Amino acid sequence: MSELTSQQYNRAVERCKDIFLKKMKDYGTAWRILRPSSITDQIFIKAQRIRSIEEKNVSKVDEGVESEFIGIINYSIIALLQLELTDGDPMELDKDFAKNKYEHFASTAKSLMLDKNHDYGEAWRDMRVSSMTDLILMKILRIKQIEDNEGKTLISEGVDANYYDMINYAIFALIKLDELNTK
């Protein structure tokens, strides 16, 4: 992986983490009430909005697709956190605990990206953002099916692997959109 990719990845994660922490300050960890399927549906709504904007080439709500990709990243990290927590854990999480968990999941996602970039040679750089949107939607549909199967799979990865992939596709999309906006 290039040093540029690493720097761009880190900047995207920091941007997402900053929003996560600010929203946590505003709302606390109200998202703790969400069941896994509800988090999946939140991510689906965000990805579907991105696809709709990509297809219609217009947005009537004054927020671009970047905020939706950030939402996908943050909700995916929330989902991974929720998978680790139990009903016995507090609804309101300590800020430092949540921040450390966020950084842990973001670091794990980056490690996965590094391994895949090694094998695929940064093929994502030649992909369209719309393809990344479609891949995120596919991952969501996979998660929904696994959830409908009560978490059981025969030969497939679990929901956590799909959340990590969505984090990485959304970060790649943010990087590509940033590059387009700075040209």
C-alpha positions in Angstrom: 0.0 0.0 0.0 1.2 3.4 -0.7 1.9 5.9 2.0 -0.6 8.2 0.3 -3.4 5.6 0.8 -2.4 5.2 4.5 -2.5 9.0 5.0 -5.8 9.4 3.2 -7.3 6.4 5.1 -6.2 7.9 8.4 -7.7 11.3 7.5 -11.0 9.8 6.6 -11.1 7.8 9.8 -10.3 10.9 11.9 -13.1 12.8 10.2 -15.6 10.1 10.9 -14.4 9.7 14.5 -14.7 13.4 15.1 -18.3 13.3 14.0 -18.9 10.2 16.1 -17.5 11.8 19.2 -19.4 15.1 18.7 -22.7 13.2 18.2 -21.9 11.2 21.3 -21.5 14.5 23.2 -24.9 15.7 21.8 -26.9 12.4 22.2 -24.9 10.1 24.4 -25.0 6.5 23.3 -28.7 6.5 22.6 -27.8 4.1 19.7 -27.4 1.4 22.4 -31.1 0.8 22.3 -30.9 -0.3 18.6 -31.0 -4.0 17.8 -28.6 -5.3 15.3 -31.3 -5.5 12.6 -32.1 -1.8 13.2 -28.5 -0.8 12.8 -28.4 -2.8 9.5 -31.5 -0.9 8.3 -30.0 2.4 9.2 -27.0 1.6 7.1 -29.3 0.4 4.3 -31.2 3.7 4.3 -27.9 5.7 4.0 -26.6 3.5 1.2 -30.0 3.6 -0.6 -30.0 7.4 -0.4 -26.5 7.5 -1.9 -27.6 5.3 -4.8 -30.7 7.4 -5.3 -28.6 10.5 -5.5 -26.1 8.8 -7.9 -28.9 7.7 -10.2 -31.0 10.9 -10.1 -27.9 13.2 -10.0 -29.7 15.5 -7.7 -30.3 15.8 -4.0 -33.3 17.6 -2.4 -31.9 17.4 1.1 -29.0 19.8 1.7 -26.5 17.0 2.6 -24.2 15.4 0.1 -23.3 11.7 -0.2 -20.1 12.3 1.9 -22.2 12.5 5.1 -24.0 9.3 4.2 -20.7 7.4 3.7 -19.5 8.8 7.1 -22.8 7.5 8.5 -22.2 4.1 7.0 -18.7 4.0 8.6 -19.9 5.1 12.0 -23.0 2.8 12.1 -20.8 -0.1 11.0 -18.5 0.6 13.9 -21.5 1.0 16.2 -22.8 -2.4 14.9 -19.4 -4.0 15.7 -19.5 -2.5 19.2 -23.1 -3.7 19.8 -22.0 -7.2 18.7 -19.5 -7.2 21.6 -21.7 -5.7 24.2 -24.4 -7.5 26.1 -27.7 -6.4 27.6 -25.9 -6.3 30.9 -23.6 -3.5 29.7 -24.7 0.0 30.5 -26.9 1.9 28.0 -24.7 5.0 28.5 -21.1 4.2 27.7 -18.1 6.0 29.0 -16.7 8.4 26.4 -13.2 7.1 26.7 -14.4 3.5 26.4 -16.4 4.3 23.3 -13.5 6.2 21.8 -11.1 3.4 22.4 -13.5 0.8 20.9 -14.0 3.1 17.9 -10.2 3.3 17.4 -9.9 -0.5 17.8 -12.5 -1.3 15.2 -11.1 1.4 12.8 -7.6 -0.1 13.2 -8.9 -3.6 12.6 -10.6 -2.4 9.4 -7.4 -0.7 8.3 -5.4 -3.9 8.9 -7.9 -5.8 6.7 -7.6 -3.1 4.1 -3.9 -3.4 4.1 -4.0 -7.2 3.6 -6.6 -6.9 0.8 -4.7 -4.0 -0.9 -1.6 -6.2 -0.9 -3.5 -9.0 -2.7 -5.6 -6.8 -5.0 -3.0 -4.1 -5.7 -5.3 -1.1 -4.8 -7.8 -2.1 -7.4 -10.4 0.1 -5.6 -8.6 3.2 -7.1 -9.9 2.1 -10.5 -13.4 1.5 -9.3 -16.3 3.9 -9.6 -17.9 5.3 -6.4 -21.2 4.0 -7.6 -19.7 0.5 -7.6 -18.6 0.9 -4.0 -22.2 2.0 -3.2 -23.5 -1.2 -4.9 -21.0 -3.3 -3.0 -22.1 -1.8 0.3 -25.7 -2.5 -0.6 -24.8 -6.1 -1.4 -23.0 -6.4 2.0 -26.1 -5.1 3.7 -28.3 -7.6 2.0 -25.9 -10.3 3.0 -26.1 -9.1 6.6 -29.9 -9.1 6.5 -29.9 -12.6 5.3 -27.5 -13.8 8.0 -29.7 -11.9 10.6 -32.8 -13.7 9.1 -30.9 -17.0 9.5 -30.3 -16.1 13.2 -26.6 -15.6 12.6 -26.0 -19.1 11.1 -24.0 -19.5 7.9 -22.9 -22.6 6.1 -19.7 -21.4 4.5 -19.9 -17.6 4.5 -18.2 -15.0 6.7 -20.2 -13.6 9.6 -21.8 -10.2 9.9 -18.7 -8.7 11.4 -16.7 -9.3 8.2 -19.4 -7.6 6.2 -19.3 -4.6 8.5 -15.6 -4.3 8.1 -15.9 -4.5 4.3 -18.5 -1.7 4.4 -16.2 0.5 6.5 -13.5 0.0 3.9 -15.6 0.6 0.9 -17.1 3.7 2.4 -13.6 5.0 3.3 -12.5 4.4 -0.2 -15.5 6.3 -1.5 -14.7 9.2 0.8 -11.1 9.2 -0.5 -12.2 9.1 -4.1 -14.8 11.9 -3.6 -12.1 14.0 -1.8 -9.8 13.5 -4.7 -12.5 14.6 -7.2 -13.3 17.7 -5.1 -9.7 18.8 -5.0 -9.0 18.5 -8.7 
